[in-house]
Amino acid sequence: MIQIHPETPAKHADAIEDLFDRTFGPGHFAKTAERLREFAISVPDISRVALDSGKVVAVTRAWPVNVAQGGAAIFVGPVAVDPGYRGDHLGLKVTKDVLNAARRAGWPLALLIGAPTYFGRIGFKVAPKDRFSLPGPQDYNRVMLCELSEKAANFMGAIQVSPTR
């Protein structure tokens, strides 16, 4: 039976990196999303792993990022699911658990780069293209936001996202 838990870095880090390599290949380090993560430390109590008999079969990580006016948001991703476990929306289940944990922890806004038809099912909406800036090239049709609290409205002006340092 698959269970979703907060990430425990000492226990899950190697298995997560192996899953990322198998899911995305070595090129995933060149993506714009990696520019947001490269100087940040993930938030393990919000990040989630799906375990099947102790084996990591899915993961969604969460990272703090800076947004306009000195605010903070949670950057969600990467989302990875072991190929043998695809087809049951496990990626959505794990990501939804991340959103719930972020909401409980008081994060106002979640940002994700992904497929709108998939992640729109759990509350993400394509971000306004004319008010949004990320480090590096990006298909802005895949940049999505999910408001986690009323405070998210504070960030709906011009949004420039940068990694935390």
PyMOL CGO cylinders between C-alpha atoms (Angstrom):
from pymol import cmd
from pymol.cgo import CYLINDER

trace = [
    CYLINDER, 0.00, 0.00, 0.00, 1.33, 3.42, -0.95, 0.3, 1, 1, 1, 1, 1, 1,
    CYLINDER, 1.33, 3.42, -0.95, 1.66, 5.96, 1.83, 0.3, 1, 1, 1, 1, 1, 1,
    CYLINDER, 1.66, 5.96, 1.83, 2.59, 9.66, 1.55, 0.3, 1, 1, 1, 1, 1, 1,
    CYLINDER, 2.59, 9.66, 1.55, 5.00, 11.10, 4.12, 0.3, 1, 1, 1, 1, 1, 1,
    CYLINDER, 5.00, 11.10, 4.12, 7.11, 14.22, 4.65, 0.3, 1, 1, 1, 1, 1, 1,
    CYLINDER, 7.11, 14.22, 4.65, 10.55, 13.85, 3.15, 0.3, 1, 1, 1, 1, 1, 1,
    CYLINDER, 10.55, 13.85, 3.15, 13.31, 12.74, 5.51, 0.3, 1, 1, 1, 1, 1, 1,
    CYLINDER, 13.31, 12.74, 5.51, 16.50, 13.85, 3.73, 0.3, 1, 1, 1, 1, 1, 1,
    CYLINDER, 16.50, 13.85, 3.73, 18.84, 11.45, 5.53, 0.3, 1, 1, 1, 1, 1, 1,
    CYLINDER, 18.84, 11.45, 5.53, 16.59, 8.54, 4.61, 0.3, 1, 1, 1, 1, 1, 1,
    CYLINDER, 16.59, 8.54, 4.61, 15.21, 9.54, 1.19, 0.3, 1, 1, 1, 1, 1, 1,
    CYLINDER, 15.21, 9.54, 1.19, 17.79, 11.78, -0.56, 0.3, 1, 1, 1, 1, 1, 1,
    CYLINDER, 17.79, 11.78, -0.56, 19.61, 9.11, -2.58, 0.3, 1, 1, 1, 1, 1, 1,
    CYLINDER, 19.61, 9.11, -2.58, 16.39, 7.40, -3.67, 0.3, 1, 1, 1, 1, 1, 1,
    CYLINDER, 16.39, 7.40, -3.67, 14.90, 10.75, -4.70, 0.3, 1, 1, 1, 1, 1, 1,
    CYLINDER, 14.90, 10.75, -4.70, 17.93, 11.69, -6.81, 0.3, 1, 1, 1, 1, 1, 1,
    CYLINDER, 17.93, 11.69, -6.81, 17.82, 8.25, -8.44, 0.3, 1, 1, 1, 1, 1, 1,
    CYLINDER, 17.82, 8.25, -8.44, 14.13, 8.73, -9.23, 0.3, 1, 1, 1, 1, 1, 1,
    CYLINDER, 14.13, 8.73, -9.23, 14.82, 12.19, -10.73, 0.3, 1, 1, 1, 1, 1, 1,
    CYLINDER, 14.82, 12.19, -10.73, 17.59, 10.78, -12.92, 0.3, 1, 1, 1, 1, 1, 1,
    CYLINDER, 17.59, 10.78, -12.92, 15.40, 7.91, -14.14, 0.3, 1, 1, 1, 1, 1, 1,
    CYLINDER, 15.40, 7.91, -14.14, 12.40, 10.17, -14.70, 0.3, 1, 1, 1, 1, 1, 1,
    CYLINDER, 12.40, 10.17, -14.70, 13.99, 13.26, -16.24, 0.3, 1, 1, 1, 1, 1, 1,
    CYLINDER, 13.99, 13.26, -16.24, 17.44, 12.17, -17.41, 0.3, 1, 1, 1, 1, 1, 1,
    CYLINDER, 17.44, 12.17, -17.41, 20.66, 14.15, -16.93, 0.3, 1, 1, 1, 1, 1, 1,
    CYLINDER, 20.66, 14.15, -16.93, 19.30, 17.20, -18.80, 0.3, 1, 1, 1, 1, 1, 1,
    CYLINDER, 19.30, 17.20, -18.80, 16.99, 18.21, -15.99, 0.3, 1, 1, 1, 1, 1, 1,
    CYLINDER, 16.99, 18.21, -15.99, 19.77, 20.26, -14.40, 0.3, 1, 1, 1, 1, 1, 1,
    CYLINDER, 19.77, 20.26, -14.40, 19.70, 22.70, -17.34, 0.3, 1, 1, 1, 1, 1, 1,
    CYLINDER, 19.70, 22.70, -17.34, 16.07, 23.77, -16.84, 0.3, 1, 1, 1, 1, 1, 1,
    CYLINDER, 16.07, 23.77, -16.84, 15.03, 27.21, -15.57, 0.3, 1, 1, 1, 1, 1, 1,
    CYLINDER, 15.03, 27.21, -15.57, 13.38, 25.54, -12.58, 0.3, 1, 1, 1, 1, 1, 1,
    CYLINDER, 13.38, 25.54, -12.58, 16.83, 24.37, -11.50, 0.3, 1, 1, 1, 1, 1, 1,
    CYLINDER, 16.83, 24.37, -11.50, 17.98, 28.02, -11.42, 0.3, 1, 1, 1, 1, 1, 1,
    CYLINDER, 17.98, 28.02, -11.42, 15.38, 28.59, -8.71, 0.3, 1, 1, 1, 1, 1, 1,
    CYLINDER, 15.38, 28.59, -8.71, 16.46, 25.53, -6.75, 0.3, 1, 1, 1, 1, 1, 1,
    CYLINDER, 16.46, 25.53, -6.75, 20.24, 25.63, -7.13, 0.3, 1, 1, 1, 1, 1, 1,
    CYLINDER, 20.24, 25.63, -7.13, 20.97, 27.98, -4.21, 0.3, 1, 1, 1, 1, 1, 1,
    CYLINDER, 20.97, 27.98, -4.21, 17.97, 27.04, -2.09, 0.3, 1, 1, 1, 1, 1, 1,
    CYLINDER, 17.97, 27.04, -2.09, 17.43, 24.30, 0.43, 0.3, 1, 1, 1, 1, 1, 1,
    CYLINDER, 17.43, 24.30, 0.43, 14.22, 22.34, 0.07, 0.3, 1, 1, 1, 1, 1, 1,
    CYLINDER, 14.22, 22.34, 0.07, 11.66, 22.37, 2.85, 0.3, 1, 1, 1, 1, 1, 1,
    CYLINDER, 11.66, 22.37, 2.85, 11.49, 18.70, 3.93, 0.3, 1, 1, 1, 1, 1, 1,
    CYLINDER, 11.49, 18.70, 3.93, 8.52, 19.12, 6.26, 0.3, 1, 1, 1, 1, 1, 1,
    CYLINDER, 8.52, 19.12, 6.26, 6.49, 20.34, 3.25, 0.3, 1, 1, 1, 1, 1, 1,
    CYLINDER, 6.49, 20.34, 3.25, 8.11, 18.15, 0.58, 0.3, 1, 1, 1, 1, 1, 1,
    CYLINDER, 8.11, 18.15, 0.58, 6.48, 14.74, 0.22, 0.3, 1, 1, 1, 1, 1, 1,
    CYLINDER, 6.48, 14.74, 0.22, 7.47, 11.22, -0.82, 0.3, 1, 1, 1, 1, 1, 1,
    CYLINDER, 7.47, 11.22, -0.82, 5.16, 8.36, -1.71, 0.3, 1, 1, 1, 1, 1, 1,
    CYLINDER, 5.16, 8.36, -1.71, 6.45, 5.07, -0.34, 0.3, 1, 1, 1, 1, 1, 1,
    CYLINDER, 6.45, 5.07, -0.34, 5.52, 1.53, -1.33, 0.3, 1, 1, 1, 1, 1, 1,
    CYLINDER, 5.52, 1.53, -1.33, 6.92, -0.92, 1.22, 0.3, 1, 1, 1, 1, 1, 1,
    CYLINDER, 6.92, -0.92, 1.22, 9.60, 1.66, 2.08, 0.3, 1, 1, 1, 1, 1, 1,
    CYLINDER, 9.60, 1.66, 2.08, 10.60, 2.31, -1.56, 0.3, 1, 1, 1, 1, 1, 1,
    CYLINDER, 10.60, 2.31, -1.56, 10.32, 5.90, -2.87, 0.3, 1, 1, 1, 1, 1, 1,
    CYLINDER, 10.32, 5.90, -2.87, 7.94, 5.70, -5.84, 0.3, 1, 1, 1, 1, 1, 1,
    CYLINDER, 7.94, 5.70, -5.84, 6.99, 9.38, -6.13, 0.3, 1, 1, 1, 1, 1, 1,
    CYLINDER, 6.99, 9.38, -6.13, 8.20, 12.71, -4.84, 0.3, 1, 1, 1, 1, 1, 1,
    CYLINDER, 8.20, 12.71, -4.84, 7.20, 16.36, -4.89, 0.3, 1, 1, 1, 1, 1, 1,
    CYLINDER, 7.20, 16.36, -4.89, 9.68, 18.76, -3.37, 0.3, 1, 1, 1, 1, 1, 1,
    CYLINDER, 9.68, 18.76, -3.37, 9.02, 22.28, -2.10, 0.3, 1, 1, 1, 1, 1, 1,
    CYLINDER, 9.02, 22.28, -2.10, 11.50, 25.17, -2.11, 0.3, 1, 1, 1, 1, 1, 1,
    CYLINDER, 11.50, 25.17, -2.11, 11.30, 28.72, -0.74, 0.3, 1, 1, 1, 1, 1, 1,
    CYLINDER, 11.30, 28.72, -0.74, 11.60, 31.46, -3.37, 0.3, 1, 1, 1, 1, 1, 1,
    CYLINDER, 11.60, 31.46, -3.37, 11.50, 35.23, -3.22, 0.3, 1, 1, 1, 1, 1, 1,
    CYLINDER, 11.50, 35.23, -3.22, 8.73, 37.05, -5.05, 0.3, 1, 1, 1, 1, 1, 1,
    CYLINDER, 8.73, 37.05, -5.05, 7.92, 40.72, -5.67, 0.3, 1, 1, 1, 1, 1, 1,
    CYLINDER, 7.92, 40.72, -5.67, 7.94, 43.20, -2.78, 0.3, 1, 1, 1, 1, 1, 1,
    CYLINDER, 7.94, 43.20, -2.78, 10.19, 40.99, -0.67, 0.3, 1, 1, 1, 1, 1, 1,
    CYLINDER, 10.19, 40.99, -0.67, 7.58, 38.30, -0.11, 0.3, 1, 1, 1, 1, 1, 1,
    CYLINDER, 7.58, 38.30, -0.11, 8.10, 34.58, -0.14, 0.3, 1, 1, 1, 1, 1, 1,
    CYLINDER, 8.10, 34.58, -0.14, 6.37, 31.73, -1.93, 0.3, 1, 1, 1, 1, 1, 1,
    CYLINDER, 6.37, 31.73, -1.93, 6.84, 28.01, -2.14, 0.3, 1, 1, 1, 1, 1, 1,
    CYLINDER, 6.84, 28.01, -2.14, 8.16, 26.63, -5.43, 0.3, 1, 1, 1, 1, 1, 1,
    CYLINDER, 8.16, 26.63, -5.43, 6.72, 23.16, -6.04, 0.3, 1, 1, 1, 1, 1, 1,
    CYLINDER, 6.72, 23.16, -6.04, 8.72, 20.60, -7.99, 0.3, 1, 1, 1, 1, 1, 1,
    CYLINDER, 8.72, 20.60, -7.99, 10.09, 18.61, -9.38, 0.3, 1, 1, 1, 1, 1, 1,
    CYLINDER, 10.09, 18.61, -9.38, 7.25, 16.13, -9.34, 0.3, 1, 1, 1, 1, 1, 1,
    CYLINDER, 7.25, 16.13, -9.34, 8.45, 12.65, -10.25, 0.3, 1, 1, 1, 1, 1, 1,
    CYLINDER, 8.45, 12.65, -10.25, 6.69, 9.29, -10.34, 0.3, 1, 1, 1, 1, 1, 1,
    CYLINDER, 6.69, 9.29, -10.34, 8.38, 5.94, -10.89, 0.3, 1, 1, 1, 1, 1, 1,
    CYLINDER, 8.38, 5.94, -10.89, 7.35, 4.69, -14.37, 0.3, 1, 1, 1, 1, 1, 1,
    CYLINDER, 7.35, 4.69, -14.37, 5.86, 1.53, -12.84, 0.3, 1, 1, 1, 1, 1, 1,
    CYLINDER, 5.86, 1.53, -12.84, 3.45, 3.62, -10.73, 0.3, 1, 1, 1, 1, 1, 1,
    CYLINDER, 3.45, 3.62, -10.73, 2.09, 5.99, -13.37, 0.3, 1, 1, 1, 1, 1, 1,
    CYLINDER, 2.09, 5.99, -13.37, -1.53, 6.10, -14.41, 0.3, 1, 1, 1, 1, 1, 1,
    CYLINDER, -1.53, 6.10, -14.41, -3.19, 6.53, -11.02, 0.3, 1, 1, 1, 1, 1, 1,
    CYLINDER, -3.19, 6.53, -11.02, -2.51, 10.27, -10.62, 0.3, 1, 1, 1, 1, 1, 1,
    CYLINDER, -2.51, 10.27, -10.62, 0.05, 9.61, -7.89, 0.3, 1, 1, 1, 1, 1, 1,
    CYLINDER, 0.05, 9.61, -7.89, 1.90, 12.80, -8.90, 0.3, 1, 1, 1, 1, 1, 1,
    CYLINDER, 1.90, 12.80, -8.90, -1.25, 14.83, -8.24, 0.3, 1, 1, 1, 1, 1, 1,
    CYLINDER, -1.25, 14.83, -8.24, -1.85, 13.12, -4.91, 0.3, 1, 1, 1, 1, 1, 1,
    CYLINDER, -1.85, 13.12, -4.91, 1.67, 13.82, -3.68, 0.3, 1, 1, 1, 1, 1, 1,
    CYLINDER, 1.67, 13.82, -3.68, 1.57, 17.41, -4.97, 0.3, 1, 1, 1, 1, 1, 1,
    CYLINDER, 1.57, 17.41, -4.97, -1.81, 18.06, -3.37, 0.3, 1, 1, 1, 1, 1, 1,
    CYLINDER, -1.81, 18.06, -3.37, -0.38, 16.85, -0.06, 0.3, 1, 1, 1, 1, 1, 1,
    CYLINDER, -0.38, 16.85, -0.06, 2.48, 19.36, -0.52, 0.3, 1, 1, 1, 1, 1, 1,
    CYLINDER, 2.48, 19.36, -0.52, -0.05, 22.16, -1.07, 0.3, 1, 1, 1, 1, 1, 1,
    CYLINDER, -0.05, 22.16, -1.07, -1.97, 21.18, 2.05, 0.3, 1, 1, 1, 1, 1, 1,
    CYLINDER, -1.97, 21.18, 2.05, 1.25, 21.12, 4.10, 0.3, 1, 1, 1, 1, 1, 1,
    CYLINDER, 1.25, 21.12, 4.10, 2.31, 24.52, 2.70, 0.3, 1, 1, 1, 1, 1, 1,
    CYLINDER, 2.31, 24.52, 2.70, -1.11, 25.97, 3.49, 0.3, 1, 1, 1, 1, 1, 1,
    CYLINDER, -1.11, 25.97, 3.49, -0.94, 24.68, 7.09, 0.3, 1, 1, 1, 1, 1, 1,
    CYLINDER, -0.94, 24.68, 7.09, 2.57, 26.13, 7.43, 0.3, 1, 1, 1, 1, 1, 1,
    CYLINDER, 2.57, 26.13, 7.43, 1.33, 29.59, 6.39, 0.3, 1, 1, 1, 1, 1, 1,
    CYLINDER, 1.33, 29.59, 6.39, 2.79, 29.89, 2.87, 0.3, 1, 1, 1, 1, 1, 1,
    CYLINDER, 2.79, 29.89, 2.87, 0.60, 32.32, 0.89, 0.3, 1, 1, 1, 1, 1, 1,
    CYLINDER, 0.60, 32.32, 0.89, 1.40, 31.22, -2.65, 0.3, 1, 1, 1, 1, 1, 1,
    CYLINDER, 1.40, 31.22, -2.65, 2.69, 28.17, -4.54, 0.3, 1, 1, 1, 1, 1, 1,
    CYLINDER, 2.69, 28.17, -4.54, 4.47, 28.34, -7.89, 0.3, 1, 1, 1, 1, 1, 1,
    CYLINDER, 4.47, 28.34, -7.89, 4.94, 25.39, -10.25, 0.3, 1, 1, 1, 1, 1, 1,
    CYLINDER, 4.94, 25.39, -10.25, 6.20, 24.86, -13.79, 0.3, 1, 1, 1, 1, 1, 1,
    CYLINDER, 6.20, 24.86, -13.79, 4.14, 22.11, -15.39, 0.3, 1, 1, 1, 1, 1, 1,
    CYLINDER, 4.14, 22.11, -15.39, 1.21, 21.04, -17.53, 0.3, 1, 1, 1, 1, 1, 1,
    CYLINDER, 1.21, 21.04, -17.53, -1.89, 23.18, -16.91, 0.3, 1, 1, 1, 1, 1, 1,
    CYLINDER, -1.89, 23.18, -16.91, -4.30, 20.39, -17.84, 0.3, 1, 1, 1, 1, 1, 1,
    CYLINDER, -4.30, 20.39, -17.84, -2.72, 18.14, -15.21, 0.3, 1, 1, 1, 1, 1, 1,
    CYLINDER, -2.72, 18.14, -15.21, -1.96, 20.49, -12.33, 0.3, 1, 1, 1, 1, 1, 1,
    CYLINDER, -1.96, 20.49, -12.33, -5.06, 22.61, -12.91, 0.3, 1, 1, 1, 1, 1, 1,
    CYLINDER, -5.06, 22.61, -12.91, -6.99, 19.71, -11.35, 0.3, 1, 1, 1, 1, 1, 1,
    CYLINDER, -6.99, 19.71, -11.35, -5.59, 20.60, -7.91, 0.3, 1, 1, 1, 1, 1, 1,
    CYLINDER, -5.59, 20.60, -7.91, -5.96, 24.38, -8.05, 0.3, 1, 1, 1, 1, 1, 1,
    CYLINDER, -5.96, 24.38, -8.05, -3.03, 25.67, -10.09, 0.3, 1, 1, 1, 1, 1, 1,
    CYLINDER, -3.03, 25.67, -10.09, -3.77, 28.35, -12.70, 0.3, 1, 1, 1, 1, 1, 1,
    CYLINDER, -3.77, 28.35, -12.70, -1.52, 29.67, -15.47, 0.3, 1, 1, 1, 1, 1, 1,
    CYLINDER, -1.52, 29.67, -15.47, 0.22, 32.80, -14.17, 0.3, 1, 1, 1, 1, 1, 1,
    CYLINDER, 0.22, 32.80, -14.17, -0.36, 36.16, -15.85, 0.3, 1, 1, 1, 1, 1, 1,
    CYLINDER, -0.36, 36.16, -15.85, 2.36, 36.28, -18.52, 0.3, 1, 1, 1, 1, 1, 1,
    CYLINDER, 2.36, 36.28, -18.52, 2.68, 40.05, -18.66, 0.3, 1, 1, 1, 1, 1, 1,
    CYLINDER, 2.68, 40.05, -18.66, 3.46, 40.36, -14.94, 0.3, 1, 1, 1, 1, 1, 1,
    CYLINDER, 3.46, 40.36, -14.94, 5.79, 37.47, -14.40, 0.3, 1, 1, 1, 1, 1, 1,
    CYLINDER, 5.79, 37.47, -14.40, 9.57, 37.00, -14.61, 0.3, 1, 1, 1, 1, 1, 1,
    CYLINDER, 9.57, 37.00, -14.61, 11.76, 33.96, -13.96, 0.3, 1, 1, 1, 1, 1, 1,
    CYLINDER, 11.76, 33.96, -13.96, 15.54, 33.58, -14.20, 0.3, 1, 1, 1, 1, 1, 1,
    CYLINDER, 15.54, 33.58, -14.20, 16.30, 31.99, -17.57, 0.3, 1, 1, 1, 1, 1, 1,
    CYLINDER, 16.30, 31.99, -17.57, 14.16, 31.03, -20.55, 0.3, 1, 1, 1, 1, 1, 1,
    CYLINDER, 14.16, 31.03, -20.55, 10.73, 29.58, -19.85, 0.3, 1, 1, 1, 1, 1, 1,
    CYLINDER, 10.73, 29.58, -19.85, 7.52, 28.66, -21.63, 0.3, 1, 1, 1, 1, 1, 1,
    CYLINDER, 7.52, 28.66, -21.63, 5.19, 30.95, -19.69, 0.3, 1, 1, 1, 1, 1, 1,
    CYLINDER, 5.19, 30.95, -19.69, 2.19, 28.84, -20.67, 0.3, 1, 1, 1, 1, 1, 1,
    CYLINDER, 2.19, 28.84, -20.67, 3.52, 26.29, -18.14, 0.3, 1, 1, 1, 1, 1, 1,
    CYLINDER, 3.52, 26.29, -18.14, 4.17, 28.68, -15.22, 0.3, 1, 1, 1, 1, 1, 1,
    CYLINDER, 4.17, 28.68, -15.22, 1.38, 28.23, -12.72, 0.3, 1, 1, 1, 1, 1, 1,
    CYLINDER, 1.38, 28.23, -12.72, 0.28, 29.67, -9.39, 0.3, 1, 1, 1, 1, 1, 1,
    CYLINDER, 0.28, 29.67, -9.39, -1.92, 28.34, -6.61, 0.3, 1, 1, 1, 1, 1, 1,
    CYLINDER, -1.92, 28.34, -6.61, -3.18, 30.74, -3.98, 0.3, 1, 1, 1, 1, 1, 1,
    CYLINDER, -3.18, 30.74, -3.98, -2.85, 29.16, -0.54, 0.3, 1, 1, 1, 1, 1, 1,
    CYLINDER, -2.85, 29.16, -0.54, -4.19, 32.07, 1.54, 0.3, 1, 1, 1, 1, 1, 1,
    CYLINDER, -4.19, 32.07, 1.54, -5.70, 35.53, 1.23, 0.3, 1, 1, 1, 1, 1, 1,
    CYLINDER, -5.70, 35.53, 1.23, -2.16, 36.94, 1.47, 0.3, 1, 1, 1, 1, 1, 1,
    CYLINDER, -2.16, 36.94, 1.47, -1.48, 35.64, -2.05, 0.3, 1, 1, 1, 1, 1, 1,
    CYLINDER, -1.48, 35.64, -2.05, -3.30, 38.72, -3.38, 0.3, 1, 1, 1, 1, 1, 1,
    CYLINDER, -3.30, 38.72, -3.38, -0.30, 40.79, -2.21, 0.3, 1, 1, 1, 1, 1, 1,
    CYLINDER, -0.30, 40.79, -2.21, 1.79, 39.14, -4.93, 0.3, 1, 1, 1, 1, 1, 1,
    CYLINDER, 1.79, 39.14, -4.93, -0.55, 39.48, -7.88, 0.3, 1, 1, 1, 1, 1, 1,
    CYLINDER, -0.55, 39.48, -7.88, 1.13, 42.64, -9.19, 0.3, 1, 1, 1, 1, 1, 1,
    CYLINDER, 1.13, 42.64, -9.19, 4.40, 42.31, -11.06, 0.3, 1, 1, 1, 1, 1, 1,
    CYLINDER, 4.40, 42.31, -11.06, 5.96, 39.05, -9.96, 0.3, 1, 1, 1, 1, 1, 1,
    CYLINDER, 5.96, 39.05, -9.96, 9.69, 38.50, -10.22, 0.3, 1, 1, 1, 1, 1, 1,
    CYLINDER, 9.69, 38.50, -10.22, 10.84, 35.18, -8.83, 0.3, 1, 1, 1, 1, 1, 1,
    CYLINDER, 10.84, 35.18, -8.83, 14.36, 34.55, -7.61, 0.3, 1, 1, 1, 1, 1, 1,
    CYLINDER, 14.36, 34.55, -7.61, 16.02, 31.84, -5.55, 0.3, 1, 1, 1, 1, 1, 1,
    CYLINDER, 16.02, 31.84, -5.55, 16.47, 32.37, -1.83, 0.3, 1, 1, 1, 1, 1, 1,
    CYLINDER, 16.47, 32.37, -1.83, 20.08, 32.69, -0.74, 0.3, 1, 1, 1, 1, 1, 1,
]
cmd.load_cgo(trace, "trace")
